[in-house]
Each structure stands twice: as structure tokens, then as C-alpha cells.
Amino acid sequence: MNTVWRVFVYLKRYPLLAFAMMACAITGTLMLIVFPAVTKWILDEVVTGHHPERLLPLLAVAAVAALLQNGLNSLRLLLNNTFEQKVIFDLRSDLYSHIQLLPLRWFDNRATGDLMTRILEDVTSVERMLIFWPVARCGTRSRRTGVIDYNAAPPPP
């Protein structure tokens, strides 16, 4: 857990990117609720209630929600990649700067290939843990919670 807090310093450098990424993930996930709601309204009002004039606006709402969800997901991926690259660049820059300041005798007992492998694998592990995992977990949780909450809600009077 100590490692997470040390690397969190790099994430705090880009708060707007992080906020925009999470906002896109949450809003895009909320758009998933629109389609079942529109389907319900179509079945209740258009089919059962015999109001065919309401079909076109409901289909337009569903189409806009689908476009918005996919657009926000694409934007989130672009923001995520930008955020990831900036954080990894900062992390590697600081790491290589620190390695260059180490005394020469520190390198005497360590093989160069082992050092480079360790550095590359550690940075990749940190990248996966801190950038991909939270967004994926947030999206999955909010989808599950949103769909369960919507389906468990009592029908309106």
C-alpha cells in the first residue's frame, strides 16, 4: 500500500484529466439506463397505450443516448491514454534521474540486464495497477449498480 501512495503523487499532477476521465466513464455508464427505460416506455405507451406518435421521439432519445455513450467512451479512452502516457513519462523520468545519481559501486553487484528488466516490469505493473484498474472497476461497478438499481426500482404509479 505504501507504493500506491508514493505513485499517487504522479497522478495528482493531472487532476483535470483524471476528473474528465471519471466524468466520461460515469456519464457514459448512466447512458446504459436510458435504453431499457425507452424500451419500457415504448412497450407501455406506444404498443399498449396505442400512441404511435410517441414512437419517433422515444427512438430519437434512444439513438442520442447510444451515440452519447459511445462518444463518451471514445473520449474517455483518449483521455485515459493521454493521462497514462503523461504519468508513465513522469515516473520514468524521475526513475532514470534517480538511477543516474546513484554511486558507481551500487552498480558493481547488479547486472545491467537485470536492472533494466526490473525497471521496465515495475513501471508496467504500476501502469496497469494505477491507470487501467480504477477506471475498469469504476465502470463495472457503476454498470452493475445502475442496472440493478433501475431494475429493482418499483414502477411509477
N, CA, C and O of each residue as an XYZ file, in Angstrom:
628
protein
N       0.820     -1.198      0.000
C       0.000      0.000      0.000
C       0.864      1.263      0.000
O       0.456      2.301     -0.521
N       2.060      1.165      0.588
C       2.972      2.293      0.616
C       3.364      2.702     -0.803
O       3.509      3.890     -1.092
N       3.534      1.723     -1.681
C       3.882      2.007     -3.072
C       2.785      2.797     -3.762
O       3.063      3.702     -4.548
N       1.534      2.451     -3.467
C       0.407      3.158     -4.087
C       0.451      4.642     -3.729
O       0.249      5.493     -4.594
N       0.710      4.955     -2.467
C       0.750      6.361     -2.053
C       1.936      7.088     -2.672
O       1.833      8.272     -2.993
N       3.073      6.390     -2.845
C       4.223      7.041     -3.472
C       3.951      7.354     -4.934
O       4.383      8.392     -5.434
N       3.247      6.479     -5.619
C       2.965      6.699     -7.034
C       1.789      7.663     -7.214
O       1.652      8.280     -8.270
N       0.953      7.795     -6.203
C      -0.199      8.698     -6.279
C       0.231     10.140     -6.534
O      -0.543     10.929     -7.078
N       1.446     10.489     -6.148
C       1.977     11.834     -6.397
C       1.963     12.135     -7.892
O       1.691     13.265     -8.297
N       2.254     11.135     -8.703
C       2.270     11.334    -10.146
C       0.859     11.518    -10.699
O       0.658     12.242    -11.675
N      -0.104     10.866    -10.079
C      -1.483     11.002    -10.541
C      -2.055     12.370    -10.187
O      -2.872     12.913    -10.931
N      -1.633     12.925     -9.066
C      -2.150     14.217     -8.625
C      -1.695     15.364     -9.514
O      -2.243     16.463     -9.424
N      -0.727     15.137    -10.351
C      -0.237     16.202    -11.235
C      -1.227     16.537    -12.347
O      -1.132     17.599    -12.962
N      -2.162     15.651    -12.604
C      -3.101     15.845    -13.715
C      -4.548     15.681    -13.229
O      -5.235     14.756    -13.664
N      -5.013     16.543    -12.353
C      -6.359     16.358    -11.792
C      -7.478     16.562    -12.815
O      -8.501     15.881    -12.752
N      -7.296     17.486    -13.751
C      -8.353     17.716    -14.741
C      -8.540     16.514    -15.658
O      -9.666     16.142    -15.988
N      -7.431     15.914    -16.064
C      -7.535     14.714    -16.902
C      -8.215     13.577    -16.137
O      -9.061     12.870    -16.685
N      -7.844     13.411    -14.887
C      -8.451     12.348    -14.077
C      -9.942     12.599    -13.881
O     -10.748     11.675    -13.991
N     -10.312     13.838    -13.593
C     -11.716     14.177    -13.397
C     -12.509     13.988    -14.690
O     -13.607     13.432    -14.668
N     -11.962     14.446    -15.809
C     -12.655     14.296    -17.091
C     -12.826     12.823    -17.457
O     -13.863     12.424    -17.988
N     -11.812     12.029    -17.172
C     -11.875     10.603    -17.453
C     -12.983      9.936    -16.641
O     -13.770      9.157    -17.179
N     -13.041     10.242    -15.354
C     -14.068      9.656    -14.499
C     -15.455     10.176    -14.861
O     -16.428      9.424    -14.814
N     -15.556     11.443    -15.219
C     -16.847     12.000    -15.618
C     -17.364     11.316    -16.889
O     -18.553     11.015    -16.997
N     -16.476     11.075    -17.837
C     -16.874     10.366    -19.061
C     -17.305      8.941    -18.744
O     -18.289      8.452    -19.299
N     -16.580      8.273    -17.858
C     -16.917      6.886    -17.509
C     -18.276      6.825    -16.814
O     -19.092      5.961    -17.137
N     -18.527      7.717    -15.878
C     -19.778      7.677    -15.121
C     -20.959      8.095    -15.994
O     -22.003      7.442    -15.980
N     -20.798      9.183    -16.757
C     -21.895      9.642    -17.610
C     -22.200      8.628    -18.706
O     -23.363      8.368    -19.015
N     -21.149      8.057    -19.291
C     -21.362      7.031    -20.312
C     -22.072      5.817    -19.752
O     -22.902      5.206    -20.426
N     -21.746      5.469    -18.526
C     -22.408      4.336    -17.870
C     -23.875      4.658    -17.586
O     -24.742      3.794    -17.725
N     -24.146      5.883    -17.194
C     -25.536      6.270    -16.940
C     -26.390      6.202    -18.214
O     -27.603      6.006    -18.142
N     -25.763      6.362    -19.360
C     -26.499      6.271    -20.623
C     -27.007      4.852    -20.874
O     -27.926      4.658    -21.670
N     -26.420      3.863    -20.205
C     -26.895      2.485    -20.338
C     -28.308      2.311    -19.787
O     -29.035      1.412    -20.210
N     -28.692      3.155    -18.860
C     -30.007      3.045    -18.238
C     -31.096      3.577    -19.161
O     -32.259      3.190    -19.047
N     -30.718      4.463    -20.071
C     -31.701      5.101    -20.950
C     -32.370      4.075    -21.860
O     -33.585      4.117    -22.048
N     -31.599      3.165    -22.422
C     -32.157      2.228    -23.402
C     -33.241      1.316    -22.813
O     -34.296      1.174    -23.432
N     -33.030      0.694    -21.647
C     -34.127     -0.096    -21.064
C     -35.341      0.765    -20.705
O     -36.480      0.315    -20.829
N     -35.101      1.994    -20.263
C     -36.221      2.886    -19.931
C     -37.022      3.231    -21.180
O     -38.252      3.230    -21.143
N     -36.346      3.524    -22.275
C     -37.035      3.841    -23.531
C     -37.811      2.615    -24.026
O     -38.938      2.737    -24.507
N     -37.206      1.453    -23.905
C     -37.900      0.226    -24.315
C     -39.168      0.029    -23.494
O     -40.207     -0.347    -24.036
N     -39.090      0.276    -22.220
C     -40.260      0.160    -21.345
C     -41.346      1.159    -21.770
O     -42.523      0.809    -21.861
N     -40.929      2.411    -22.029
C     -41.914      3.421    -22.452
C     -42.543      3.066    -23.794
O     -43.735      3.284    -24.009
N     -41.732      2.519    -24.690
C     -42.285      2.118    -25.988
C     -43.328      1.024    -25.800
O     -44.409      1.078    -26.386
N     -42.998      0.037    -24.983
C     -43.958     -1.046    -24.756
C     -45.208     -0.552    -24.023
O     -46.326     -0.940    -24.362
N     -45.012      0.301    -23.021
C     -46.154      0.772    -22.233
C     -47.007      1.804    -22.964
O     -48.234      1.717    -22.947
N     -46.369      2.776    -23.602
C     -47.123      3.881    -24.191
C     -47.472      3.665    -25.661
O     -48.598      3.928    -26.085
N     -46.504      3.186    -26.430
C     -46.743      3.068    -27.872
C     -47.539      1.806    -28.189
O     -48.560      1.861    -28.875
N     -47.063      0.672    -27.684
C     -47.711     -0.595    -28.032
C     -48.995     -0.790    -27.237
O     -50.064     -0.981    -27.818
N     -48.896     -0.743    -25.902
C     -50.061     -0.999    -25.061
C     -51.030      0.185    -25.056
O     -52.245     -0.008    -25.101
N     -50.496      1.405    -25.002
C     -51.346      2.602    -24.927
C     -51.832      3.092    -26.274
O     -52.605      4.049    -26.327
N     -51.409      2.473    -27.365
C     -51.838      2.841    -28.722
C     -51.571      4.320    -29.018
O     -52.472      5.047    -29.436
N     -50.326      4.759    -28.797
C     -49.911      6.123    -29.120
C     -48.705      6.062    -30.060
O     -47.573      6.286    -29.631
N     -48.943      5.759    -31.339
C     -47.823      5.606    -32.268
C     -47.057      6.915    -32.508
O     -45.913      6.880    -32.961
N     -47.663      8.049    -32.214
C     -46.978      9.331    -32.428
C     -45.810      9.519    -31.458
O     -44.950     10.367    -31.695
N     -45.765      8.755    -30.385
C     -44.684      8.871    -29.401
C     -43.480      7.985    -29.738
O     -42.449      8.059    -29.070
N     -43.608      7.161    -30.757
C     -42.529      6.231    -31.100
C     -41.277      6.960    -31.595
O     -40.173      6.669    -31.135
N     -41.437      7.887    -32.513
C     -40.280      8.568    -33.099
C     -39.468      9.358    -32.060
O     -38.242      9.246    -32.056
N     -40.098     10.151    -31.182
C     -39.293     10.840    -30.170
C     -38.568      9.870    -29.223
O     -37.436     10.133    -28.817
N     -39.207      8.768    -28.876
C     -38.555      7.796    -27.994
C     -37.373      7.122    -28.692
O     -36.338      6.879    -28.073
N     -37.531      6.825    -29.966
C     -36.407      6.256    -30.726
C     -35.268      7.264    -30.841
O     -34.096      6.888    -30.794
N     -35.609      8.541    -30.991
C     -34.576      9.581    -31.058
C     -33.819      9.671    -29.735
O     -32.599      9.834    -29.731
N     -34.530      9.566    -28.614
C     -33.881      9.594    -27.303
C     -32.924      8.410    -27.171
O     -31.806      8.568    -26.681
N     -33.356      7.233    -27.602
C     -32.504      6.042    -27.521
C     -31.272      6.200    -28.416
O     -30.167      5.832    -28.017
N     -31.455      6.743    -29.616
C     -30.323      6.926    -30.529
C     -29.320      7.945    -29.972
O     -28.110      7.734    -30.043
N     -29.826      9.036    -29.427
C     -28.937     10.053    -28.851
C     -28.179      9.473    -27.654
O     -26.987      9.732    -27.489
N     -28.864      8.694    -26.827
C     -28.208      8.079    -25.671
C     -27.105      7.108    -26.115
O     -26.027      7.076    -25.522
N     -27.380      6.326    -27.154
C     -26.370      5.387    -27.654
C     -25.168      6.140    -28.236
O     -24.020      5.774    -27.983
N     -25.437      7.180    -29.007
C     -24.342      7.982    -29.571
C     -23.535      8.668    -28.468
O     -22.306      8.712    -28.516
N     -24.243      9.198    -27.484
C     -23.570      9.860    -26.375
C     -22.718      8.872    -25.579
O     -21.593      9.186    -25.192
N     -23.253      7.689    -25.341
C     -22.491      6.680    -24.600
C     -21.221      6.291    -25.347
O     -20.142      6.243    -24.756
N     -21.341      6.014    -26.631
C     -20.164      5.622    -27.415
C     -19.185      6.781    -27.587
O     -17.971      6.579    -27.558
N     -19.709      7.989    -27.766
C     -18.834      9.156    -27.875
C     -18.065      9.410    -26.587
O     -16.868      9.694    -26.617
N     -18.756      9.306    -25.454
C     -18.087      9.497    -24.164
C     -17.072      8.391    -23.890
O     -16.020      8.640    -23.302
N     -17.384      7.186    -24.311
C     -16.429      6.086    -24.144
C     -15.176      6.330    -24.987
O     -14.062      6.082    -24.525
N     -15.348      6.809    -26.203
C     -14.195      7.119    -27.057
C     -13.368      8.247    -26.462
O     -12.139      8.182    -26.447
N     -14.044      9.283    -25.972
C     -13.344     10.396    -25.340
C     -12.602      9.928    -24.084
O     -11.474     10.351    -23.829
N     -13.238      9.058    -23.307
C     -12.598      8.524    -22.105
C     -11.330      7.749    -22.460
O     -10.317      7.855    -21.768
N     -11.391      6.972    -23.535
C     -10.201      6.227    -23.952
C      -9.068      7.161    -24.377
O      -7.907      6.916    -24.051
N      -9.400      8.223    -25.097
C      -8.377      9.195    -25.485
C      -7.775      9.887    -24.260
O      -6.558     10.037    -24.151
N      -8.644     10.300    -23.352
C      -8.165     10.937    -22.123
C      -7.330      9.968    -21.291
O      -6.301     10.341    -20.729
N      -7.786      8.722    -21.220
C      -7.068      7.707    -20.453
C      -5.674      7.487    -21.028
O      -4.702      7.397    -20.278
N      -5.568      7.402    -22.347
C      -4.255      7.191    -22.969
C      -3.338      8.388    -22.742
O      -2.149      8.216    -22.475
N      -3.880      9.595    -22.846
C      -3.087     10.793    -22.604
C      -2.608     10.827    -21.157
O      -1.437     11.090    -20.881
N      -3.526     10.559    -20.245
C      -3.212     10.536    -18.815
C      -2.144      9.488    -18.518
O      -1.171      9.751    -17.811
N      -2.344      8.313    -19.067
C      -1.405      7.210    -18.849
C      -0.012      7.565    -19.348
O       0.977      7.341    -18.649
N       0.068      8.114    -20.543
C       1.374      8.445    -21.110
C       2.086      9.528    -20.307
O       3.302      9.465    -20.125
N       1.343     10.515    -19.829
C       1.956     11.579    -19.034
C       2.462     11.052    -17.696
O       3.564     11.393    -17.264
N       1.657     10.224    -17.043
C       2.070      9.675    -15.754
C       3.284      8.769    -15.917
O       4.229      8.857    -15.134
N       3.268      7.916    -16.906
C       4.393      6.998    -17.124
C       5.650      7.769    -17.515
O       6.750      7.417    -17.090
N       5.495      8.816    -18.318
C       6.656      9.631    -18.682
C       7.273     10.268    -17.434
O       8.491     10.238    -17.259
N       6.443     10.837    -16.579
C       6.938     11.450    -15.342
C       7.604     10.410    -14.441
O       8.663     10.661    -13.866
N       6.976      9.251    -14.325
C       7.517      8.188    -13.481
C       8.869      7.718    -13.993
O       9.816      7.580    -13.218
N       8.964      7.475    -15.283
C      10.234      7.007    -15.856
C      11.305      8.096    -15.796
O      12.470      7.802    -15.526
N      10.929      9.328    -16.040
C      11.916     10.423    -15.971
C      12.517     10.518    -14.580
O      13.734     10.620    -14.429
N      11.664     10.486    -13.563
C      12.176     10.552    -12.193
C      13.001      9.319    -11.843
O      14.017      9.415    -11.155
N      12.559      8.175    -12.319
C      13.294      6.936    -12.034
C      14.679      6.961    -12.667
O      15.663      6.625    -12.009
N      14.769      7.354    -13.935
C      16.067      7.387    -14.599
C      16.961      8.481    -14.019
O      18.176      8.308    -13.933
N      16.366      9.601    -13.622
C      17.159     10.648    -12.969
C      17.755     10.133    -11.657
O      18.910     10.412    -11.336
N      16.964      9.389    -10.916
C      17.453      8.834     -9.657
C      18.558      7.799     -9.894
O      19.552      7.770     -9.168
N      18.384      6.967    -10.896
C      19.397      5.940    -11.194
C      20.716      6.589    -11.597
O      21.783      6.088    -11.240
N      20.660      7.687    -12.330
C      21.893      8.346    -12.758
C      22.644      8.996    -11.600
O      23.844      9.249    -11.705
N      21.953      9.266    -10.508
C      22.596      9.882     -9.349
C      23.172      8.857     -8.367
O      23.842      9.232     -7.405
N      22.916      7.579     -8.602
C      23.435      6.544     -7.701
C      24.949      6.418     -7.861
O      25.475      6.629     -8.954
N      25.651      6.076     -6.781
C      27.113      5.917     -6.887
C      27.469      4.693     -7.741
O      26.678      3.756     -7.855
N      28.639      4.713     -8.325
C      29.052      3.634     -9.217
C      29.137      2.288     -8.511
O      28.834      1.263     -9.122
N      29.534      2.259     -7.260
C      29.654      0.969     -6.580
C      28.301      0.290     -6.398
O      28.250     -0.921     -6.182
N      27.193      1.050     -6.481
C      25.856      0.448     -6.391
C      25.636     -0.496     -7.581
O      24.939     -1.504     -7.460
N      26.235     -0.163     -8.726
C      26.062     -0.964     -9.937
C      27.025     -2.155    -10.010
O      26.846     -3.031    -10.856
N      28.026     -2.203     -9.155
C      29.030     -3.271     -9.207
C      28.439     -4.651     -8.985
O      28.868     -5.607     -9.632
N      27.477     -4.785     -8.099
C      26.915     -6.097     -7.764
C      25.615     -6.403     -8.508
O      24.945     -7.390     -8.200
N      25.259     -5.581     -9.465
C      23.999     -5.783    -10.184
C      24.258     -5.843    -11.687
O      24.987     -5.018    -12.238
N      23.659     -6.819    -12.329
C      23.796     -6.944    -13.786
C      22.917     -5.911    -14.478
O      21.802     -5.644    -14.030
N      23.403     -5.339    -15.549
C      22.670     -4.298    -16.267
C      21.341     -4.827    -16.797
O      20.319     -4.147    -16.703
N      21.352     -6.028    -17.349
C      20.117     -6.612    -17.883
C      19.073     -6.810    -16.800
O      17.884     -6.582    -17.027
N      19.515     -7.237    -15.616
C      18.573     -7.410    -14.504
C      17.962     -6.083    -14.088
O      16.767     -6.000    -13.804
N      18.792     -5.043    -14.055
C      18.280     -3.716    -13.693
C      17.241     -3.230    -14.692
O      16.167     -2.770    -14.303
N      17.552     -3.330    -15.956
C      16.636     -2.829    -16.987
C      15.333     -3.629    -16.995
O      14.250     -3.061    -17.143
N      15.443     -4.947    -16.836
C      14.231     -5.773    -16.781
C      13.378     -5.390    -15.591
O      12.160     -5.256    -15.712
N      14.002     -5.216    -14.459
C      13.274     -4.858    -13.239
C      12.572     -3.505    -13.397
O      11.410     -3.353    -13.019
N      13.278     -2.540    -13.950
C      12.709     -1.204    -14.131
C      11.523     -1.250    -15.090
O      10.470     -0.681    -14.801
N      11.683     -1.918    -16.215
C      10.604     -1.976    -17.210
C       9.392     -2.725    -16.675
O       8.258     -2.294    -16.884
N       9.617     -3.843    -15.988
C       8.493     -4.614    -15.451
C       7.786     -3.867    -14.329
O       6.560     -3.916    -14.236
N       8.535     -3.180    -13.479
C       7.911     -2.433    -12.386
C       7.055     -1.286    -12.907
O       5.941     -1.072    -12.428
N       7.569     -0.552    -13.879
C       6.805      0.565    -14.427
C       5.547      0.054    -15.119
O       4.488      0.673    -15.008
N       5.647     -1.060    -15.828
C       4.478     -1.633    -16.488
C       3.447     -2.100    -15.467
O       2.247     -1.918    -15.671
N       3.896     -2.690    -14.387
C       2.973     -3.129    -13.337
C       2.268     -1.949    -12.692
O       1.064     -2.000    -12.438
N       3.009     -0.899    -12.432
C       2.407      0.308    -11.854
C       1.408      0.908    -12.830
O       0.340      1.372    -12.430
N       1.755      0.897    -14.105
C       0.856      1.418    -15.137
C      -0.467      0.670    -15.119
O      -1.530      1.290    -15.113
N      -0.411     -0.648    -15.112
C      -1.629     -1.450    -15.096
C      -2.442     -1.218    -13.834
O      -3.664     -1.076    -13.884
N      -1.758     -1.181    -12.718
C      -2.452     -1.081    -11.430
C      -3.126      0.276    -11.253
O      -4.280      0.332    -10.829
N      -2.446      1.350    -11.563
C      -2.947      2.668    -11.208
C      -3.747      3.368    -12.293
O      -4.468      4.320    -11.996
N      -3.647      2.934    -13.523
C      -4.338      3.657    -14.578
C      -5.485      2.847    -15.164
O      -6.590      3.370    -15.306
N      -5.256      1.606    -15.501
C      -6.316      0.809    -16.107
C      -7.310      0.295    -15.076
O      -8.518      0.365    -15.300
N      -6.828     -0.214    -13.963
C      -7.671     -0.889    -12.984
C      -8.771     -0.010    -12.394
O      -9.921     -0.447    -12.380
N      -8.491      1.214    -11.899
C      -9.571      2.005    -11.290
C     -10.691      2.345    -12.251
O     -11.863      2.300    -11.879
N     -10.341      2.688    -13.498
C     -11.372      3.054    -14.461
C     -12.228      1.848    -14.813
O     -13.451      1.954    -14.904
N     -11.587      0.700    -15.012
C     -12.347     -0.509    -15.335
C     -13.244     -0.914    -14.173
O     -14.402     -1.278    -14.380
N     -12.721     -0.853    -12.961
C     -13.520     -1.217    -11.784
C     -14.673     -0.244    -11.581
O     -15.787     -0.658    -11.261
N     -14.414      1.033    -11.764
C     -15.468      2.034    -11.587
C     -16.573      1.811    -12.608
O     -17.755      1.848    -12.267
N     -16.191      1.579    -13.862
C     -17.192      1.344    -14.896
C     -18.018      0.108    -14.638
O     -19.238      0.132    -14.799
N     -17.370     -0.982    -14.235
C     -18.084     -2.227    -13.956
C     -19.017     -2.073    -12.770
O     -20.168     -2.509    -12.821
N     -18.530     -1.456    -11.701
C     -19.374     -1.275    -10.519
C     -20.561     -0.381    -10.805
O     -21.682     -0.683    -10.394
N     -20.325      0.728    -11.513
C     -21.436      1.635    -11.767
C     -22.443      1.010    -12.730
O     -23.639      1.284    -12.629
N     -21.982      0.178    -13.657
C     -22.930     -0.508    -14.542
C     -23.785     -1.479    -13.742
O     -25.008     -1.506    -13.879
N     -23.126     -2.275    -12.905
C     -23.883     -3.236    -12.089
C     -24.861     -2.509    -11.175
O     -26.038     -2.863    -11.109
N     -24.376     -1.502    -10.479
C     -25.218     -0.773     -9.533
C     -26.361     -0.077    -10.261
O     -27.507     -0.138     -9.816
N     -26.061      0.579    -11.366
C     -27.096      1.296    -12.104
C     -28.167      0.376    -12.645
O     -29.355      0.673    -12.524
N     -27.775     -0.728    -13.235
C     -28.753     -1.664    -13.794
C     -29.552     -2.324    -12.688
O     -30.766     -2.482    -12.812
N     -28.890     -2.711    -11.611
C     -29.616     -3.355    -10.500
C     -30.573     -2.356     -9.870
O     -31.727     -2.693     -9.604
N     -30.108     -1.119     -9.623
C     -30.982     -0.112     -9.029
C     -32.177      0.191     -9.918
O     -33.302      0.328     -9.435
N     -31.926      0.296    -11.235
C     -33.019      0.620    -12.149
C     -34.017     -0.537    -12.214
O     -35.228     -0.318    -12.194
N     -33.508     -1.757    -12.292
C     -34.416     -2.914    -12.396
C     -35.132     -3.201    -11.089
O     -36.240     -3.737    -11.102
N     -34.525     -2.856     -9.962
C     -35.146     -3.125     -8.673
C     -36.115     -2.033     -8.254
O     -36.884     -2.211     -7.309
N     -36.081     -0.910     -8.950
C     -36.957      0.200     -8.565
C     -38.420     -0.157     -8.843
O     -38.725     -0.799     -9.849
N     -39.305      0.252     -7.968
C     -40.719     -0.031     -8.205
C     -41.236      0.790     -9.382
O     -40.745      1.891     -9.633
N     -42.219      0.264    -10.103
C     -42.740      1.023    -11.252
C     -43.448      2.284    -10.763
O     -44.006      2.307     -9.666
N     -43.421      3.333    -11.586
C     -44.092      4.567    -11.197
C     -45.615      4.356    -11.144
O     -46.150      3.493    -11.840
N     -46.299      5.143    -10.320
C     -47.767      4.958    -10.192
C     -48.516      5.379    -11.436
O     -49.743      5.284    -11.480
